[in-house]
Amino acid sequence: MHPPHPDPLPGGERGIAPGGRRAGTRILSTLPGWPLLVGLLVLLPVLRLLWEAGDPAVLGRVLNSPATWRATTNSIAIAAGATLAAALIGGPFALLIGLTNLRARTAMSFALILPLMIPPQIVAMAWTHLAGSGSPILKPLGLAPPVGTANPVQSSAGMILVMGIEHAPLVFLALRAALRAIPGDVLEAARASGAGPWRAVRGVVLPLCLPGLVAGLAMAFVAALGNFGVPALLGVPAGIPMLPTLIYRRLAGFGPSALPEVAVLAALIGLVACLGIALQTILQARIASRLPGGARPLAELPLGATRAPVELLAWGVLALLVAAPLTALMATSLVSVYGLPIGFGTLTLGHYREVLALDQVGRAFANSLLLSGSAAALLALLAVPLAHAMALSGGRGRIARAVGVLVELPHAVPGVVLGIGCILLFLKPLPGLGVSLYGTLWIILAAYLVRFLPLALRPVQAACAALDPTVEEAARALGAGPLRRLVTVVAPLVAPAAAAGGLLVFLTAFNELTVSILLWSQGRETLGVVVYALEEGGSPTLGAALGVIAILVVLAAMLAAGRFGRRLPPGVVPWRN
């Protein structure tokens, strides 16, 4: 939720100096339509995908295949189950952290959000090592399944659990944001009418949070629908096909000749995702409530004598769902031979030395650092003028609305849709340049720029919304043009938000797999691809070691992003309270 604007200024409109937003709208109209151009360029891969998927012959062949509908049914059912699991995990944590006086709420939020920041293939790998017959944690306790039996997480239920844990932060963040939007006066009015604190929460607060909950559920469903890492490591060994893995296997087996068919499959994923988003919009419109803005937030509800037991239970759940699989991953990376019990005689750092000595790992680190760093820097720079141009219209102008929809669409649909769209768009040489991006690092960078633009844009939009319009108006009164005001006034003020947005892009892109697994080529591997290849290729200890290294990089970037937290609008750094 954006912080409130300053007190109303003379002139009638809240937070708008004379000539402020209206002048801003005029300024926006003088720009050469570049915000809309950015939105259209972002949309190009999706449009190219839809064009390819429109071939009637290919469409009929794919839709008549039993494999298509088996994968589609599995994808929808498992994504729905994972969404329910995400709600059961993220919802209670949002209510506890957002409403009560729990201690260490920032640390608790950090721990809950961590699975969302860790790549899905590493989360799946950690759970595989935790629940398997060679589990370094369960085996010494006598709780591991017998040798030779199937790993329990390599099943539909296992995928539902792991994706539910991974996407629970989406429900948590959406519901917590809805709680922050509720004025404290609403709860106090219910208390004044004689309702107890928890009855007031059930009867007043929870109904007002329904739009946020629905938004979180929709995000969790779409994320689970397009997840590749978890189905690849847990579903494929169990013989459970899903649409992302079906697309990958077709493309890996037949190469570019399979593009028309996989385009139809990707469009099918996009269609299901869009139906989920449309359902979210309809439900939110029906249950949305108008709340007065600018009021003080909800007061914390004291837990009293139950605070310590509730905290113990919450940390116990986090230890089971987050710490245990990551501990198993680290233990696997440290044991000399996979399956041996961990102890002083079996501990070794040799797997780390061995994996870091691999040529493909060095290339993958260099490629991932280059791609994620370049995407973070470029998008942080682009987000400032784009967010400023959209803020000048107050979000009401046609350009601002159009750009907002166009920019969000590639991030809203599953990543596999964007990956196939980029292949189709860049398979042939670029018109007029004669240069093809296909098979190069730059096609991955192009996909990252399209995919992660909203992550860089949202923090800067929040910062622009919090700016006092009179600051820019003073520069305008002194004769500074739009570009000079942007560079000398706006950019320095929103620079911390742009940096935080860039770090969020880096966090997400560094270990990304869903897009890069479709776009990489020999010698141009990314870190996520190599981690997946090591685990799938039967090198669990090396994969675990590389996964731990990747997690350490993620933690370092998260801590760096957290340092900006106090200087940024609420919600930019998601784990801060």
C-alpha positions as CSV (number, residue, x, y, z in Angstrom):
1,M,0.0,0.0,0.0
2,H,1.3,3.4,-0.9
3,P,1.8,5.9,1.9
4,P,-0.7,8.7,1.9
5,H,0.1,11.9,0.1
6,P,0.8,15.0,2.1
7,D,-2.1,17.0,3.5
8,P,-4.4,18.6,0.9
9,L,-3.1,21.7,-0.6
10,P,-5.1,24.8,-1.6
11,G,-6.9,24.1,-4.8
12,G,-9.3,21.4,-3.8
13,E,-7.6,18.2,-4.8
14,R,-5.7,16.2,-2.3
15,G,-1.9,16.4,-2.7
16,I,-2.1,18.3,-5.9
17,A,-0.5,21.7,-6.2
18,P,-2.1,24.2,-8.6
19,G,-1.1,23.0,-12.0
20,G,0.4,19.8,-10.5
21,R,-1.2,16.7,-11.9
22,R,-3.0,18.6,-14.6
23,A,0.2,20.1,-15.7
24,G,1.7,16.6,-15.4
25,T,-1.0,15.2,-17.8
26,R,0.0,17.9,-20.3
27,I,3.6,17.0,-19.9
28,L,2.7,13.3,-20.5
29,S,0.8,14.2,-23.6
30,T,3.9,16.0,-25.0
31,L,6.0,12.9,-24.7
32,P,6.4,11.0,-28.0
33,G,4.2,8.1,-26.8
34,W,7.3,6.2,-25.6
35,P,5.6,4.7,-22.5
36,L,3.0,3.1,-24.8
37,L,5.7,2.0,-27.2
38,V,7.5,0.3,-24.3
39,G,4.3,-1.6,-23.4
40,L,3.8,-2.7,-27.0
41,L,7.4,-4.0,-27.3
42,V,7.0,-5.9,-24.1
43,L,3.8,-7.5,-25.5
44,L,5.5,-8.6,-28.8
45,P,6.6,-12.2,-27.7
46,V,3.0,-12.9,-26.5
47,L,1.5,-11.7,-29.8
48,R,4.0,-13.7,-31.8
49,L,3.1,-16.8,-29.8
50,L,-0.6,-16.3,-30.4
51,W,0.0,-15.8,-34.2
52,E,1.9,-19.1,-34.4
53,A,-0.7,-21.0,-32.3
54,G,-3.5,-19.9,-34.7
55,D,-2.7,-22.4,-37.4
56,P,-5.9,-24.6,-37.6
57,A,-4.1,-27.7,-38.7
58,V,-1.5,-27.6,-35.9
59,L,-4.2,-26.5,-33.4
60,G,-6.4,-29.5,-34.3
61,R,-3.5,-32.0,-34.1
62,V,-2.4,-30.8,-30.7
63,L,-5.9,-30.5,-29.2
64,N,-6.8,-34.0,-30.4
65,S,-3.8,-35.6,-28.6
66,P,-4.6,-37.5,-25.4
67,A,-1.2,-36.4,-24.0
68,T,-2.2,-32.7,-24.3
69,W,-5.3,-33.2,-22.1
70,R,-3.6,-35.5,-19.7
71,A,-0.9,-32.8,-19.1
72,T,-3.6,-30.1,-19.0
73,T,-5.7,-31.9,-16.4
74,N,-2.7,-32.6,-14.2
75,S,-1.5,-29.0,-14.5
76,I,-4.9,-27.6,-13.5
77,A,-5.5,-30.1,-10.7
78,I,-2.0,-29.8,-9.1
79,A,-2.0,-26.0,-9.5
80,A,-5.4,-25.8,-7.7
81,G,-4.2,-28.1,-4.9
82,A,-1.0,-26.1,-4.6
83,T,-3.1,-22.9,-4.4
84,L,-5.1,-24.4,-1.5
85,A,-1.9,-25.4,0.3
86,A,-0.5,-21.9,-0.2
87,A,-3.7,-20.4,1.3
88,L,-3.5,-22.7,4.3
89,I,0.1,-21.7,4.9
90,G,0.2,-18.1,3.9
91,G,-3.2,-17.0,5.2
92,P,-2.7,-17.7,8.9
93,F,0.8,-16.2,8.8
94,A,-0.6,-13.0,7.2
95,L,-3.2,-12.7,9.9
96,L,-0.8,-13.4,12.7
97,I,1.9,-11.0,11.5
98,G,-0.5,-8.4,10.2
99,L,-2.9,-8.3,13.2
100,T,-1.2,-9.4,16.4
101,N,1.7,-8.4,18.6
102,L,4.0,-11.3,17.7
103,R,7.7,-10.6,18.2
104,A,10.3,-10.8,15.5
105,R,7.8,-10.4,12.8
106,T,10.3,-9.2,10.2
107,A,12.4,-12.3,10.8
108,M,9.3,-14.5,10.5
109,S,8.3,-12.7,7.3
110,F,11.9,-13.2,5.9
111,A,11.8,-16.9,6.6
112,L,8.3,-17.4,5.1
113,I,9.2,-15.4,1.9
114,L,12.6,-17.3,1.5
115,P,11.1,-20.2,-0.5
116,L,9.7,-17.7,-3.1
117,M,13.2,-16.3,-3.6
118,I,14.9,-19.6,-3.9
119,P,14.6,-21.2,-7.4
120,P,11.9,-23.9,-7.6
121,Q,14.3,-26.6,-8.8
122,I,16.5,-26.0,-5.7
123,V,13.4,-26.1,-3.4
124,A,12.3,-29.4,-5.1
125,M,15.8,-30.8,-4.8
126,A,15.9,-29.9,-1.1
127,W,12.6,-31.7,-0.5
128,T,13.9,-34.7,-2.5
129,H,16.9,-35.0,-0.2
130,L,14.8,-34.5,2.9
131,A,12.2,-37.2,2.2
132,G,14.2,-39.8,0.3
133,S,15.6,-43.1,1.6
134,G,19.1,-41.5,1.9
135,S,17.8,-38.5,3.8
136,P,20.7,-37.2,6.0
137,I,18.1,-36.0,8.6
138,L,15.4,-38.7,8.6
139,K,17.6,-41.7,8.1
140,P,19.5,-41.3,11.4
141,L,16.1,-41.0,13.1
142,G,14.8,-44.2,11.5
143,L,12.1,-42.2,9.7
144,A,13.4,-42.4,6.1
145,P,11.5,-44.6,3.6
146,P,13.1,-48.0,2.9
147,V,15.8,-48.2,0.3
148,G,14.3,-48.9,-3.2
149,T,10.9,-47.4,-2.5
150,A,9.7,-44.3,-4.3
151,N,10.4,-40.9,-2.8
152,P,7.1,-39.7,-1.3
153,V,7.5,-36.1,-2.6
154,Q,7.9,-37.5,-6.2
155,S,4.1,-37.6,-6.5
156,S,1.1,-35.4,-7.1
157,A,0.7,-34.8,-3.4
158,G,4.4,-34.0,-3.1
159,M,4.2,-31.4,-5.9
160,I,1.2,-29.9,-4.3
161,L,3.0,-29.6,-1.0
162,V,6.2,-28.2,-2.4
163,M,4.6,-25.7,-4.7
164,G,2.2,-24.7,-2.0
165,I,5.1,-23.9,0.3
166,E,6.9,-22.1,-2.5
167,H,3.9,-19.9,-3.4
168,A,2.5,-19.4,0.1
169,P,4.4,-16.0,0.2
170,L,2.2,-14.7,-2.6
171,V,-0.9,-15.3,-0.5
172,F,0.8,-13.9,2.5
173,L,1.9,-10.7,0.8
174,A,-1.4,-10.0,-0.8
175,L,-3.4,-10.6,2.3
176,R,-1.0,-8.6,4.5
177,A,-1.3,-5.7,2.0
178,A,-5.1,-5.9,2.3
179,L,-4.8,-5.8,6.1
180,R,-2.6,-2.7,5.9
181,A,-5.2,-1.0,3.7
182,I,-8.0,-1.3,6.4
183,P,-8.3,1.8,8.6
184,G,-8.1,1.2,12.3
185,D,-11.3,3.1,12.8
186,V,-13.2,0.2,11.3
187,L,-12.1,-2.2,13.9
188,E,-12.5,0.3,16.7
189,A,-16.1,1.0,15.6
190,A,-16.9,-2.7,15.8
191,R,-15.3,-2.9,19.3
192,A,-17.3,0.1,20.4
193,S,-20.5,-1.7,19.4
194,G,-19.7,-4.4,21.9
195,A,-17.9,-7.0,19.7
196,G,-14.8,-8.6,21.2
197,P,-11.5,-8.3,19.4
198,W,-11.6,-11.7,17.6
199,R,-15.3,-11.4,16.8
200,A,-14.5,-8.0,15.3
201,V,-11.8,-9.6,13.2
202,R,-14.1,-12.4,12.0
203,G,-17.0,-10.1,11.3
204,V,-15.3,-7.0,10.0
205,V,-11.7,-7.4,9.1
206,L,-11.8,-10.7,7.3
207,P,-14.6,-9.8,4.9
208,L,-12.7,-6.6,4.0
209,C,-9.6,-8.7,3.3
210,L,-11.3,-11.0,0.8
211,P,-10.2,-9.0,-2.3
212,G,-6.6,-9.3,-1.2
213,L,-7.0,-13.0,-0.5
214,V,-8.5,-13.6,-3.9
215,A,-5.6,-11.7,-5.6
216,G,-3.1,-13.9,-3.7
217,L,-4.9,-17.1,-4.6
218,A,-4.9,-16.1,-8.3
219,M,-1.2,-15.3,-8.2
220,A,-0.4,-18.6,-6.5
221,F,-2.5,-20.5,-9.1
222,V,-0.8,-18.9,-12.1
223,A,2.7,-19.3,-10.5
224,A,2.0,-23.0,-9.9
225,L,0.5,-23.5,-13.4
226,G,3.7,-22.2,-15.0
227,N,6.2,-23.8,-12.6
228,F,8.8,-25.9,-14.3
229,G,11.4,-26.8,-11.7
230,V,9.1,-28.7,-9.3
231,P,7.3,-30.8,-12.0
232,A,10.6,-31.5,-13.7
233,L,12.2,-32.9,-10.6
234,L,9.2,-34.4,-8.8
235,G,6.7,-35.1,-11.5
236,V,8.8,-36.5,-14.3
237,P,10.3,-39.3,-12.1
238,A,6.7,-40.2,-11.0
239,G,5.4,-40.3,-14.6
240,I,3.1,-37.3,-14.0
241,P,3.3,-35.0,-17.1
242,M,2.4,-31.4,-16.9
243,L,2.2,-28.7,-19.6
244,P,5.6,-27.0,-18.8
245,T,7.4,-30.4,-18.8
246,L,5.6,-31.6,-21.9
247,I,6.6,-28.4,-23.8
248,Y,10.3,-28.8,-22.7
249,R,10.4,-32.5,-23.7
250,R,8.9,-31.8,-27.1
251,L,11.2,-28.8,-27.7
252,A,14.3,-30.7,-26.5
253,G,13.4,-33.8,-28.6
254,F,12.4,-32.2,-31.9
255,G,14.0,-28.7,-31.8
256,P,12.6,-25.8,-33.7
257,S,10.5,-28.1,-35.9
258,A,8.3,-28.6,-32.8
259,L,7.7,-24.9,-32.4
260,P,4.2,-24.8,-33.9
261,E,3.0,-27.6,-31.6
262,V,4.6,-26.2,-28.4
263,A,3.2,-22.8,-29.3
264,V,-0.3,-24.2,-29.0
265,L,0.6,-25.9,-25.7
266,A,2.1,-22.6,-24.4
267,A,-1.0,-20.7,-25.5
268,L,-3.1,-23.3,-23.7
269,I,-1.2,-22.6,-20.5
270,G,-1.7,-18.8,-21.1
271,L,-5.4,-19.3,-21.7
272,V,-5.9,-21.2,-18.4
273,A,-3.8,-18.5,-16.6
274,C,-5.9,-15.7,-18.1
275,L,-9.1,-17.5,-17.1
276,G,-7.8,-17.6,-13.6
277,I,-6.9,-13.9,-13.7
278,A,-10.3,-13.1,-15.1
279,L,-12.0,-15.1,-12.4
280,Q,-10.0,-13.1,-9.9
281,T,-11.1,-9.8,-11.4
282,I,-14.8,-10.8,-11.3
283,L,-14.6,-12.1,-7.7
284,Q,-12.7,-9.0,-6.5
285,A,-15.3,-6.7,-8.2
286,R,-18.1,-8.5,-6.4
287,I,-16.5,-8.4,-2.9
288,A,-14.5,-5.3,-3.1
289,S,-15.2,-2.7,-0.4
290,R,-14.5,1.0,-0.5
291,L,-12.4,2.1,2.4
292,P,-11.4,5.6,3.4
293,G,-7.8,6.4,2.7
294,G,-5.3,8.1,4.9
295,A,-6.6,6.7,8.2
296,R,-4.3,5.2,10.8
297,P,-3.6,1.5,10.5
298,L,-5.1,-1.3,12.5
299,A,-4.0,-1.5,16.1
300,E,-2.2,-4.7,17.1
301,L,-4.3,-7.3,18.9
302,P,-2.6,-8.5,22.1
303,L,-2.2,-12.3,22.3
304,G,-1.7,-12.1,26.1
305,A,-0.6,-15.4,27.6
306,T,-0.9,-17.3,24.3
307,R,1.8,-15.2,22.6
308,A,4.7,-17.5,23.5
309,P,2.9,-20.7,22.5
310,V,1.7,-19.1,19.2
311,E,5.2,-17.9,18.5
312,L,6.6,-21.4,19.2
313,L,4.0,-23.0,16.9
314,A,4.8,-20.5,14.1
315,W,8.5,-21.0,14.3
316,G,8.0,-24.7,14.5
317,V,6.0,-24.7,11.2
318,L,8.7,-22.5,9.5
319,A,11.4,-24.9,10.8
320,L,9.5,-27.9,9.3
321,L,8.6,-26.3,6.0
322,V,11.6,-24.1,5.3
323,A,14.6,-25.0,7.5
324,A,14.3,-28.8,7.4
325,P,14.6,-29.2,3.6
326,L,17.4,-26.6,3.3
327,T,19.3,-28.3,6.1
328,A,18.9,-31.6,4.2
329,L,20.2,-29.9,1.1
330,M,23.3,-28.6,3.0
331,A,23.9,-32.0,4.7
332,T,23.7,-33.7,1.3
333,S,26.3,-31.4,0.0
334,L,28.6,-32.1,2.9
335,V,28.4,-35.9,3.1
336,S,31.2,-37.8,1.3
337,V,28.9,-40.4,-0.4
338,Y,25.2,-39.9,-0.9
339,G,23.2,-42.0,1.5
340,L,25.8,-42.2,4.2
341,P,24.8,-40.9,7.6
342,I,26.3,-37.5,8.4
343,G,29.1,-37.5,10.9
344,F,32.7,-36.4,11.5
345,G,33.9,-39.3,9.4
346,T,31.7,-38.5,6.4
347,L,31.9,-34.7,6.3
348,T,33.7,-33.2,3.4
349,L,34.0,-30.0,1.4
350,G,35.2,-31.9,-1.7
351,H,31.9,-31.6,-3.5
352,Y,32.1,-27.8,-3.4
353,R,35.7,-27.9,-4.8
354,E,34.6,-30.3,-7.5
355,V,31.5,-28.5,-8.6
356,L,33.3,-25.1,-8.7
357,A,36.1,-26.7,-10.9
358,L,33.6,-27.7,-13.6
359,D,33.8,-25.6,-16.7
360,Q,30.1,-25.4,-17.2
361,V,29.6,-24.1,-13.6
362,G,32.1,-21.3,-14.2
363,R,30.4,-20.4,-17.4
364,A,27.0,-20.6,-15.8
365,F,28.0,-18.3,-12.9
366,A,29.4,-15.8,-15.4
367,N,26.4,-16.0,-17.7
368,S,23.9,-15.7,-14.8
369,L,25.8,-12.7,-13.3
370,L,25.9,-11.0,-16.6
371,L,22.3,-11.6,-17.5
372,S,20.8,-10.9,-14.1
373,G,23.1,-7.9,-13.5
374,S,22.4,-6.4,-16.9
375,A,18.6,-7.0,-16.6
376,A,18.6,-5.4,-13.1
377,A,20.6,-2.4,-14.2
378,L,18.7,-1.8,-17.4
379,L,15.3,-2.2,-15.8
380,A,16.2,0.0,-12.9
381,L,17.2,2.8,-15.3
382,L,14.1,2.2,-17.5
383,A,11.7,2.1,-14.5
384,V,12.5,5.7,-13.4
385,P,11.2,7.6,-16.5
386,L,8.5,5.0,-17.1
387,A,7.1,5.2,-13.6
388,H,7.4,9.0,-13.6
389,A,5.5,9.3,-16.9
390,M,2.8,7.1,-15.5
391,A,2.6,9.0,-12.2
392,L,2.3,12.3,-14.0
393,S,-1.1,11.2,-15.3
394,G,-2.1,10.1,-11.8
395,G,-2.9,6.6,-13.2
396,R,-6.0,8.0,-14.9
397,G,-4.6,8.8,-18.4
398,R,-5.2,6.3,-21.2
399,I,-1.5,5.9,-21.8
400,A,-0.9,5.1,-18.1
401,R,-3.6,2.6,-18.0
402,A,-2.6,0.9,-21.3
403,V,1.1,0.8,-20.3
404,G,0.1,-0.7,-16.9
405,V,-1.8,-3.5,-18.5
406,L,0.8,-4.2,-21.2
407,V,3.7,-4.3,-18.8
408,E,2.0,-6.6,-16.3
409,L,0.8,-9.1,-18.9
410,P,4.1,-10.9,-19.6
411,H,4.8,-11.2,-15.9
412,A,1.2,-12.4,-15.2
413,V,1.2,-15.3,-17.6
414,P,3.5,-18.3,-17.0
415,G,7.2,-18.0,-18.0
416,V,6.9,-20.8,-20.5
417,V,4.6,-18.7,-22.6
418,L,7.1,-15.9,-22.8
419,G,10.0,-18.4,-23.5
420,I,8.2,-19.9,-26.5
421,G,7.2,-16.4,-27.7
422,C,10.8,-15.2,-27.6
423,I,12.0,-18.2,-29.6
424,L,9.4,-17.5,-32.2
425,L,10.1,-13.8,-32.2
426,F,13.9,-14.1,-32.5
427,L,14.3,-17.3,-34.4
428,K,14.8,-15.4,-37.7
429,P,17.2,-12.5,-38.1
430,L,16.0,-9.1,-36.9
431,P,14.5,-7.1,-39.8
432,G,16.9,-4.6,-41.2
433,L,19.8,-5.8,-39.1
434,G,20.3,-9.3,-40.3
435,V,21.3,-10.5,-36.8
436,S,19.6,-13.4,-35.1
437,L,19.4,-13.5,-31.3
438,Y,18.4,-17.2,-31.3
439,G,21.1,-19.4,-29.7
440,T,22.8,-16.4,-28.0
441,L,22.8,-15.0,-24.5
442,W,20.9,-12.0,-25.7
443,I,17.7,-13.8,-26.3
444,I,17.7,-14.8,-22.6
445,L,18.4,-11.1,-21.7
446,A,15.6,-10.0,-23.9
447,A,13.2,-12.4,-22.2
448,Y,14.4,-11.2,-18.7
449,L,13.8,-7.6,-19.6
450,V,10.2,-8.4,-20.7
451,R,9.5,-10.8,-17.8
452,F,10.9,-8.8,-14.9
453,L,10.0,-5.2,-15.9
454,P,7.1,-5.1,-13.4
455,L,9.4,-6.1,-10.5
456,A,11.6,-3.1,-11.2
457,L,8.7,-0.8,-11.9
458,R,6.5,-1.3,-8.9
459,P,9.0,0.1,-6.2
460,V,9.6,3.1,-8.4
461,Q,5.9,3.7,-8.9
462,A,5.4,3.6,-5.1
463,A,8.3,6.1,-4.7
464,C,6.9,8.4,-7.4
465,A,3.4,8.3,-5.8
466,A,4.9,9.4,-2.4
467,L,6.8,12.4,-3.9
468,D,5.5,15.8,-3.0
469,P,4.4,17.4,-6.3
470,T,5.4,20.8,-5.1
471,V,9.1,19.8,-5.4
472,E,8.8,19.2,-9.1
473,E,6.5,22.2,-9.6
474,A,9.2,24.4,-8.0
475,A,11.7,23.2,-10.6
476,R,9.1,23.7,-13.3
477,A,8.5,27.3,-12.2
478,L,12.3,28.0,-12.5
479,G,12.1,26.9,-16.2
480,A,13.4,23.4,-16.0
481,G,12.0,21.2,-18.8
482,P,10.6,17.7,-18.3
483,L,13.9,15.9,-19.0
484,R,15.9,18.1,-16.7
485,R,13.3,17.7,-13.9
486,L,13.4,14.0,-14.4
487,V,17.2,13.9,-14.1
488,T,17.9,16.5,-11.4
489,V,14.8,16.2,-9.2
490,V,12.9,13.0,-9.6
491,A,15.7,10.5,-10.3
492,P,17.8,11.3,-7.1
493,L,14.7,11.0,-4.9
494,V,13.5,7.7,-6.3
495,A,17.0,6.2,-6.8
496,P,16.8,4.0,-3.6
497,A,13.5,2.5,-4.9
498,A,15.1,1.9,-8.3
499,A,18.0,0.2,-6.7
500,A,15.7,-2.0,-4.6
501,G,13.7,-2.9,-7.7
502,G,17.0,-3.8,-9.5
503,L,18.0,-6.0,-6.6
504,L,14.6,-7.8,-6.7
505,V,15.1,-8.4,-10.4
506,F,18.6,-9.7,-9.7
507,L,17.2,-12.0,-7.0
508,T,14.6,-13.5,-9.4
509,A,16.7,-13.7,-12.5
510,F,20.0,-15.1,-11.0
511,N,18.6,-18.6,-10.6
512,E,15.7,-18.4,-13.0
513,L,14.9,-21.7,-14.9
514,T,11.4,-21.6,-16.5
515,V,12.4,-19.2,-19.2
516,S,16.1,-20.0,-19.6
517,I,15.6,-23.8,-19.8
518,L,13.9,-23.1,-23.2
519,L,16.3,-20.5,-24.4
520,W,19.8,-21.7,-23.4
521,S,22.3,-23.3,-25.8
522,Q,25.6,-25.1,-25.5
523,G,28.1,-22.8,-23.8
524,R,25.4,-20.4,-22.7
525,E,24.1,-22.2,-19.7
526,T,22.6,-20.3,-16.7
527,L,23.0,-21.3,-13.1
528,G,19.5,-22.6,-12.9
529,V,20.0,-24.8,-15.9
530,V,23.2,-26.4,-14.5
531,V,21.7,-27.1,-11.1
532,Y,18.8,-28.9,-12.8
533,A,21.2,-30.8,-15.1
534,L,23.3,-32.0,-12.2
535,E,20.3,-33.3,-10.3
536,E,18.7,-34.9,-13.3
537,G,22.0,-36.3,-14.4
538,G,22.5,-38.3,-11.2
539,S,24.9,-36.1,-9.3
540,P,22.9,-35.3,-6.2
541,T,25.9,-34.2,-4.0
542,L,27.3,-31.9,-6.7
543,G,23.8,-30.5,-7.4
544,A,23.2,-30.0,-3.7
545,A,26.6,-28.1,-3.3
546,L,25.8,-25.8,-6.2
547,G,22.3,-25.3,-4.9
548,V,23.7,-24.2,-1.5
549,I,26.0,-21.8,-3.2
550,A,23.1,-20.3,-5.2
551,I,21.1,-20.0,-2.0
552,L,24.0,-18.1,-0.3
553,V,24.0,-15.6,-3.3
554,V,20.2,-15.2,-2.9
555,L,20.6,-14.5,0.9
556,A,23.3,-12.0,0.3
557,A,21.2,-10.1,-2.2
558,M,18.1,-10.3,0.1
559,L,20.2,-8.8,2.9
560,A,21.4,-6.1,0.6
561,A,17.9,-5.3,-0.4
562,G,16.8,-5.2,3.2
563,R,19.4,-2.4,3.9
564,F,17.3,-0.1,1.7
565,G,14.1,-0.9,3.6
566,R,14.0,2.0,5.9
567,R,14.4,4.5,3.1
568,L,11.7,3.1,0.9
569,P,7.9,3.2,0.8
570,P,6.1,0.3,2.6
571,G,5.9,-2.9,0.7
572,V,8.9,-2.4,-1.6
573,V,11.0,-4.8,0.5
574,P,8.4,-7.5,1.0
575,W,9.6,-9.1,4.2
576,R,9.9,-5.8,6.2
577,N,7.0,-4.9,8.5
